[in-house]
Amino acid sequence: MADITHDSIKNTLRDAVAHQIRSVMDWHYGEPVYEGDPADDLAGLQGLRELVARQHWANFQLWHVEDRARRKDVDPRVIADCKYAIDKLNQKRNDLIERVDACLIAMMGPLLPEDTSERYNTETVGAALDRLSIQALKIYHMKEQCARKDVDEKHIQQCDDKVGVLKRQHNDLERAILELIDEYFAGSKKPKVYFQFKMYNDPKLNPELYGNKK
């Protein structure tokens, strides 16, 4: 097992982010095989890497179901099926954000200063990695628009300009994540798992579900 250090955590995050970019193209040619839910014992650097990849896979699926849900030329049942799939994937996406943060904190905890300040970032590393995942999807699909043959030059130029903006935003956010790791190790901020507690899929918490039981 690889040694867990400040640098190894940052290198694993860099590798996970690079995989997000790379896999968007790869998965359009062959989807990965992720069977069932990730094991509860996923931990360490490899566990973190796999959890980030699985979270990205949920976003990849969600992106394409969201596209399909906007169609107007299909049976309403298709749209209803999309809605159910979106709810399920959103739940998985958010669960995996929490798993990423929990895995990361379990690794960092023993290495952080004991007198860490009670200061927290506006979002967790897991949530920021989720944003990078979506950025990777946007970059790929905006580049697709630049390669279309059925649009005019203005459309292509506008999309190419947006690709440039998206790449800069992606680089900014990746750097901010790595700087946040530095802040954790310096003791100027403290990591924490923020739980989403999504209510809409829970039949005990959604009044449209428990209130309409016969």
C-alpha positions as CSV (number, residue, x, y, z in Angstrom):
1,M,0.0,0.0,0.0
2,A,1.3,3.4,-1.0
3,D,2.4,5.8,1.8
4,I,-0.2,8.4,2.6
5,T,1.4,11.8,2.7
6,H,0.4,15.4,1.9
7,D,2.0,15.0,-1.6
8,S,0.6,11.6,-2.3
9,I,-3.0,12.8,-1.6
10,K,-2.5,15.8,-3.9
11,N,-1.0,13.6,-6.6
12,T,-3.9,11.2,-6.3
13,L,-6.3,14.1,-6.7
14,R,-4.4,15.3,-9.8
15,D,-4.7,11.8,-11.3
16,A,-8.4,11.6,-10.5
17,V,-9.0,14.9,-12.2
18,A,-7.0,13.9,-15.3
19,H,-9.1,10.7,-15.4
20,Q,-12.3,12.7,-15.4
21,I,-11.1,14.5,-18.5
22,R,-9.8,11.4,-20.2
23,S,-12.6,9.1,-19.4
24,V,-15.3,11.3,-20.9
25,M,-13.9,10.5,-24.4
26,D,-13.2,6.9,-23.5
27,W,-16.7,6.2,-22.2
28,H,-18.3,7.5,-25.4
29,Y,-16.7,4.5,-27.1
30,G,-17.0,1.9,-24.4
31,E,-18.8,2.3,-21.0
32,P,-17.0,1.1,-17.8
33,V,-18.2,-1.8,-15.8
34,Y,-19.0,-0.7,-12.2
35,E,-21.1,-3.4,-10.7
36,G,-23.3,-2.6,-7.7
37,D,-22.5,0.0,-5.1
38,P,-18.9,0.7,-4.1
39,A,-17.7,-1.5,-1.2
40,D,-17.8,0.0,2.3
41,D,-14.1,-0.8,2.8
42,L,-12.9,1.4,-0.1
43,A,-10.2,3.4,1.6
44,G,-6.8,4.9,1.1
45,L,-5.4,6.4,-2.1
46,Q,-6.8,3.7,-4.4
47,G,-10.2,3.9,-2.7
48,L,-10.3,7.7,-3.2
49,R,-9.4,7.3,-6.8
50,E,-12.1,4.7,-7.4
51,L,-14.8,6.7,-5.5
52,V,-14.0,9.8,-7.6
53,A,-14.2,7.7,-10.8
54,R,-17.6,6.2,-9.8
55,Q,-18.9,9.7,-8.9
56,H,-17.8,10.9,-12.3
57,W,-19.6,7.9,-14.0
58,A,-22.8,8.9,-12.2
59,N,-22.5,12.4,-13.7
60,F,-21.7,10.9,-17.1
61,Q,-24.9,8.9,-17.1
62,L,-26.9,11.8,-15.7
63,W,-25.7,14.1,-18.4
64,H,-27.1,11.9,-21.2
65,V,-30.3,11.1,-19.4
66,E,-30.9,14.9,-18.8
67,D,-30.4,15.4,-22.6
68,R,-32.9,12.7,-23.4
69,A,-35.4,14.1,-21.0
70,R,-35.6,17.4,-23.0
71,R,-37.0,15.6,-26.1
72,K,-40.4,16.6,-27.3
73,D,-40.9,13.8,-29.9
74,V,-41.1,10.8,-27.7
75,D,-43.9,9.1,-25.7
76,P,-44.5,10.7,-22.2
77,R,-43.5,7.4,-20.6
78,V,-40.0,7.9,-21.9
79,I,-39.8,11.2,-20.2
80,A,-41.2,9.7,-17.0
81,D,-38.6,7.0,-17.1
82,C,-35.9,9.7,-17.6
83,K,-37.2,11.5,-14.5
84,Y,-36.9,8.3,-12.3
85,A,-33.4,7.7,-13.7
86,I,-32.4,11.2,-12.9
87,D,-33.6,11.0,-9.3
88,K,-31.7,7.7,-8.8
89,L,-28.5,9.0,-10.4
90,N,-28.7,12.3,-8.4
91,Q,-29.0,10.3,-5.2
92,K,-26.0,8.1,-6.2
93,R,-24.0,11.3,-7.2
94,N,-24.6,12.9,-3.8
95,D,-23.9,9.8,-1.9
96,L,-20.6,9.4,-3.6
97,I,-19.6,13.0,-2.9
98,E,-20.0,12.2,0.8
99,R,-18.1,9.0,0.4
100,V,-15.2,10.9,-1.3
101,D,-15.0,13.4,1.5
102,A,-15.2,10.7,4.2
103,C,-12.4,8.7,2.5
104,L,-10.2,11.8,2.2
105,I,-10.8,12.9,5.8
106,A,-10.0,9.3,7.1
107,M,-6.6,9.6,5.3
108,M,-5.8,13.1,6.2
109,G,-7.0,13.1,9.8
110,P,-4.0,11.5,11.5
111,L,-1.7,13.8,9.5
112,L,-3.3,17.1,10.3
113,P,-2.2,19.5,13.0
114,E,-4.1,18.9,16.3
115,D,-4.8,22.6,16.8
116,T,-6.6,23.1,13.5
117,S,-8.7,26.2,13.3
118,E,-12.5,25.8,13.3
119,R,-12.7,27.4,9.9
120,Y,-14.4,25.6,7.0
121,N,-14.5,26.1,3.2
122,T,-17.7,27.0,1.4
123,E,-17.7,23.6,-0.2
124,T,-15.9,20.3,0.4
125,V,-13.3,18.7,-1.8
126,G,-15.9,16.1,-2.8
127,A,-18.3,18.8,-3.9
128,A,-15.6,20.6,-5.8
129,L,-14.5,17.3,-7.6
130,D,-18.2,17.0,-8.6
131,R,-18.0,20.4,-10.2
132,L,-14.8,19.4,-12.0
133,S,-16.6,16.3,-13.3
134,I,-19.3,18.4,-14.8
135,Q,-16.8,20.8,-16.2
136,A,-15.1,17.8,-17.9
137,L,-18.4,16.8,-19.5
138,K,-19.1,20.4,-20.6
139,I,-15.6,20.7,-22.2
140,Y,-16.1,17.5,-24.2
141,H,-19.6,18.2,-25.4
142,M,-18.8,21.9,-26.3
143,K,-15.8,20.6,-28.3
144,E,-18.3,18.3,-30.1
145,Q,-20.3,21.4,-31.1
146,C,-17.1,22.8,-32.7
147,A,-16.8,19.8,-35.0
148,R,-20.4,19.9,-36.3
149,K,-20.9,20.2,-40.1
150,D,-24.5,21.4,-40.0
151,V,-23.9,24.7,-38.3
152,D,-22.5,28.1,-39.5
153,E,-19.1,29.5,-38.6
154,K,-20.5,31.8,-36.0
155,H,-21.9,28.8,-34.0
156,I,-18.5,27.1,-34.1
157,Q,-16.6,30.2,-33.0
158,Q,-19.0,30.9,-30.1
159,C,-18.6,27.3,-28.9
160,D,-14.8,27.4,-29.3
161,D,-14.7,30.6,-27.2
162,K,-16.8,28.8,-24.5
163,V,-14.3,25.9,-24.6
164,G,-11.6,28.3,-23.7
165,V,-13.5,29.7,-20.8
166,L,-14.5,26.3,-19.5
167,K,-10.8,25.1,-19.6
168,R,-9.7,28.2,-17.6
169,Q,-12.4,27.6,-15.1
170,H,-11.5,24.0,-14.8
171,N,-7.8,24.9,-14.2
172,D,-8.8,27.5,-11.6
173,L,-11.0,25.0,-9.7
174,E,-8.4,22.2,-9.8
175,R,-5.8,24.6,-8.4
176,A,-8.3,25.8,-5.7
177,I,-8.8,22.1,-4.6
178,L,-5.1,21.5,-4.2
179,E,-4.7,24.8,-2.4
180,L,-7.5,23.7,0.0
181,I,-5.5,20.5,0.7
182,D,-2.5,22.7,1.6
183,E,-4.7,24.8,3.9
184,Y,-5.9,21.6,5.7
185,F,-2.3,20.5,6.3
186,A,-1.3,24.0,7.4
187,G,-4.1,23.9,10.0
188,S,-5.8,27.1,8.7
189,K,-9.0,25.2,7.8
190,K,-10.6,22.0,8.9
191,P,-12.2,19.3,6.6
192,K,-15.7,18.0,7.3
193,V,-18.2,15.8,5.6
194,Y,-21.4,17.7,4.8
195,F,-24.4,15.4,4.5
196,Q,-27.0,16.3,1.9
197,F,-29.9,14.3,3.5
198,K,-31.8,14.2,0.2
199,M,-35.5,13.8,1.1
200,Y,-37.3,13.4,-2.3
201,N,-36.4,9.7,-2.8
202,D,-37.2,8.7,0.8
203,P,-40.8,7.4,1.2
204,K,-40.6,8.4,4.9
205,L,-39.6,12.0,4.2
206,N,-41.3,13.0,1.0
207,P,-45.0,14.0,1.8
208,E,-46.0,13.3,-1.8
209,L,-45.1,9.7,-1.1
210,Y,-46.1,9.0,2.5
211,G,-49.1,11.4,2.3
212,N,-50.7,9.5,-0.6
213,K,-50.4,6.0,0.6
214,K,-53.6,4.0,0.5
